[in-house]
Amino acid sequence: MAEILDIDNITKQIKLLIEQTRSNVAREVNQHLVKTYWKIGRLIVDHEQNGDVRAQYGKQLLKELAKKLTKELGTGFSRSNLQNMRNFYLAYPICQTVSGKLSWSHICELLIISDKDKRSFYEQECLNSGWSVRELKRQIETSLFERLLLSDGQANKQTILTLSKQGVVLDKPQDILKDPYVFEFLGVREEKPLLEKDLEYKLIRHIEDFLLELGRGFMFVGSQQRITLGSNHYYVDMVFYNKMLKAYVLIDLKTGHLTPEHIGQMNMYLNYYNSEVKAEDDQQAIGIVLCADKHDVMAEYALGGLENNIFASRYTYYIPDKEQLISEVRALLAQENTEQ
């Protein structure tokens, strides 16, 4: 029996060594691949600068180059991939800034973004949160950058600069907020009404996607968490814990408009958690009322003056219109310039 246990132990150690080696090899191959593609991009740009720089010439060059390289070296050298290599060199004049950190697939997704600050933000969040390519694409498609800028009703140059350099910095409760939250992964038609219990059930079924939407550091504690006050029982729809902020995050789901009663109920939940649940080294609990819609002025007055960390935000079942979100950010930036 002891011999069998020893064999099992050795087997586990060998498997661990093989997995680590494979991971290291894959990482090293990726580093060399990314550096090589960057050098190819530089060669293409240098050749263009020494010849006719007209757009038509560039297209023809990539087309002929793709044919010849594919014939001699095989797949991986399509015209679109060569274009990505060219754009990679132009967007990152210093290869070391991304070499070894992100895969070529990540970089190709980032190159689609023309705005440097926005691209830098998604790059930083990829590194900070360890996004897969699928997760990166989802965050770009749902306009995470713009939603974060709009989450507290203001967007300014300093916020944009901070996001582009550091990604999301979780220093205070407001930093976890988005407006709106996007639940497109549920596959619910916008015109189809859902009961709150059905929405909660669907979010739990898609908990990995929901955690991605919530952001970095969230752990799911449970749903319908009971609070007993006297002879009355109350239930918090969903409870999470954020490791970065060291705080419980309580979420109440409302399929209608936000009302002052919703704020009062959440305030009661937070009072209970701060008094009875949180540990001594935990920060004050955070409450988010997620509703289908909210009146900004009413929300401002309902939330004003409360000692607890209570926030209200909207959710949507479909990917928001990017141009509309960009326009809202531009409007707030223009307002900032006017006030200065």
N, C-alpha and C positions, 0 to 999 in steps of 0.2 A: 504493500500500500504506500509506504514511504517512497519507494522507487517511482511509482506512478505519479505521485505528487511532485517529485523532483523533475520528472520529464515534462509535466504540465508547466512547471515554473520556467524551465529552460525554453520550452516552446514559446511561451509568452515573451520572454526576453528577446529571442531571435526575431519574432514577429515585429517587436517594437524597433529593433535595430534596422530591419529591412524597410519598415515604413518610414523611419527617419531618413534613411539613405535615399529612398525614392523621392521623398519630399525635398531633400537637399539638392538632388540631381535635377529635379524639375525646376527648382528655383534658379539653379545655376544656368540651365538651358535657357530659361526665360530671360535672364540677364543678358546672355550673349545674343539671343534673338532680337531683343529690343535694341541693343546697341548696334547690331548689324543693320536693322531696318532704318535706324536713325542715320547711319553712314550712307545707306543707299539714297535716302532722301536728300542728303547733302550733295551727293554726286549729281542727282537730277537737277537740283537748284543751281549748282555751279555750272552745269552744262547749259541750262537755259540762259543764264546771265552772260555766257560767252557767245550765245547765238541770238536768234530772233526771239524776243521775249513776248511776242504777241500770243494771245490766248490760243489761237488756232494752231500755232506751232507747238505749244505745250501739249495740247490734246493729241496731236499727231505723234509727238515724241513718246508719250506714254503708251499709245496704242501699238506702235511698232516695237517698243521695248518690251511690252507685255507678251507679244507674239514670240519674240526671239528668246526671252528668258524662259517662258513656259516650255518652248520646244527643247531647250538645252538643259534646263534645271528641273522641270516638272511644275506641279501646282504650287500656288502661293504667290504667284506674280501676275495676277490679273490687273487690268488697268485701274480698277477701283482700289486695290491693295497698294499699288504703286503710288496712287494719288494720296493715300493715307500716309505712306512713308514720306512723301514730299511735304505734306501738311504737318507731319510730326516734327520734321526738322525746323520748319518755319515757326511752329508754335512753341517749340522747346529748343532754342539755340544751344542750351547746355544740356546734354543728354543725361548727365548724372542726376538731374532734378527728379526724374521719374524712373531711371534705369534701376532694375532690381526691386522696385517697390510695387509696380503694377504689371499685369499681363498685357500682351499686345491687344487682346480683345478689349480690356478696360480702356486702353489708350484710344482705340478706334472709336469707342463710344464717346469719349471726352472730346475728341477732335471735331465732333459734330457741332459742339457749342462754340460759337464765334466770340461771345463776350468773355474776355480774359478773367474777370473777377468771378463770374459764374462758373467757368470751367475750373478755376482754381479751387472754388468751394467744393465741387463734387469730387475733385481729386483728393482733397484733404479728408472728406468724409469717407471715401473709399478706404483710405489708410486708417482713419480713426475707428471706423466701424467694421472693417473687414468685409465690405460688400462683395458679393459675387457679381458677375457681369449682369445676370438677370436682375439682381437687386438694384444695381446702378441704373440700368435702363428704366426700371420702374420708377425710381426716384426722379429721374430726369423727365419722364413722361408726365408725372403728376406735379411737376413744377415745384419741387420742394424748396428750392432757393427763394422763389417769390413768396411762397406761403409762409416761410419763416420771417421774411422781411415784413409781411403784412400782419403777423400774428398779434402784435401789440398795438396795431393801428398806426404805426409810424415806420417810415423807412428813411434812414439817413446815410450819408456817405461813410460815416464811421462804422456803422453796423455792417455795411457792405464790405468794407475793408477788413473788418474783424473776421467775418464769415469766410472771405476769400483766403485769408492767411491761416486761419486756425480751424475752420469748420465750425461746428456747433460746440460752444463752450458752455458746459452746464455748471454755472456758478450760483444761480438763483432759480426759484420755481418757475418764473416766467420763461426761462430758456427752453423748457420742454414743450412749449405750446406751438401749435400750428393753426392756421385759419385759411381754408377749411381743412379738416381731416378728410382723407379720400379713401373710400371703401369700395373701390372698383373691383377688388378681388372677390367680393361677395357675389358678383354677377346679378345684382338686383336691378331691375328696370326702374328708372327714376319715377315713372308714373305709378308704380306698384306700391301701395301703402303696406307698411310692415308694423306689426305690434312690437312693443319694446322688448318683450320676452323673445320674440322671433329674431330680432336684430341681435340681441345678446347671444342667443344660441348660435347664430351664423358666425359671429365674431369668435366665439370659442372654438367652433369647428375649423376656423381659419386663423388660429391663434398665432402661428408663425408669421403670417402676413400682417396681422394686427400689431405684433411686436415690432416688426420692421417699420410700420407706419408711425408707431409711437416714438421710436428713436432709440438712441443708445442707452444701455444700462438698465432696461426694464425687465423685470421678472414677474411672471404671472403668479399671484397668490391664490386667487379663487374667485368664483362668482357667487352672487346672492349670499354675501357674508352677513351673518345675522348680528344685529345689535339689539340687546334687550334693555329696555328702560322701564323699570317698574313691571307692570304686567303686559306691556306692549312690546311687540317684536317689529323691528325694521330691517330692511335688507338692502345692502349696498350692491348695485348691479355687478360691478367688477372692481377688484382690488389688485394693485400691482405694487411692487417695491422697486425703487430706482436706486441702484448701487452707487451711481455717481453722486447723487444728491443725498443719499442715505435717508430716504424718506418714503413713507407709504404714499401711494397715489390712488385716490378713490375716484372712480368714474361712474357717473350716473347717466344713463341713456334716455333721451327724450325724443320721441318721434314727432313732436309738435314744436311750437314756438317756446322760447324761454320765458318763464314767468318768475316773479319775485318769490313765489312759493318754492320753486325749485332751488333757489339760492338758499332760502331758509332751511330747507331740508338738508342740503349739503353741509351747511354750517353746523347743524346738529351732529351729523356724522363725524365731522372733523373734530369737534369738541370731544366726542367719545374716544376717537382714536388717539388724540393727543393725551388724553387723561388715562385711558385704560389699556391701550395696545402698544404704542410705540415704546421702544427701549430708551434707556437714559441717553445713549449716545446717538440716537436717531434725531433727525431734524423734524420740525413741525410737518405734519401730514399735509398733502396737497389734494385739493378737490377740483375736478374738472366736470362741468355739466356739458355733455355733448348733445346738442339739439339740432333739429332739422333747420332751424332758422332762429335768428335773434334780432331784436331791435337794439341797435347800438346805444342809443340814448338811455333806454330803459335799463339795459345791462349795466351801463356806467353808474346809474344811480343805485341800482340794486346791489352792486358789488362794492360801492364806495363806503369807506369807513369801517370795513370788517377787519378784524384782527387776523382771522384765518386766511390761509392761502387758497382762495376760491377763484376759479376762472370759468369763463363760458366760451365755448367755441362751436362752430358749425361743423357738420359733416355732410358729405355728399356721396352718392353712389356711382358717380361717373367722374372721369378725369376732367378737371376744370379747363376752361378755355385759356390757353397760354397767353394769347395776345391780350385778353382782358386783364389777367393778373399782371402782366408786364406794364400795361397802361396804368393800372392802379399804383404800381411802384413808382413809375415815372411821375405821376401826379403828386405823390407825396414828396418826392425829391424836389420837384418844382416848387411846391409849397415851402419846403425848407429853405430853398434859395431865396424865395420872396421874403421870408421872415428875417433873413440874416441882414 
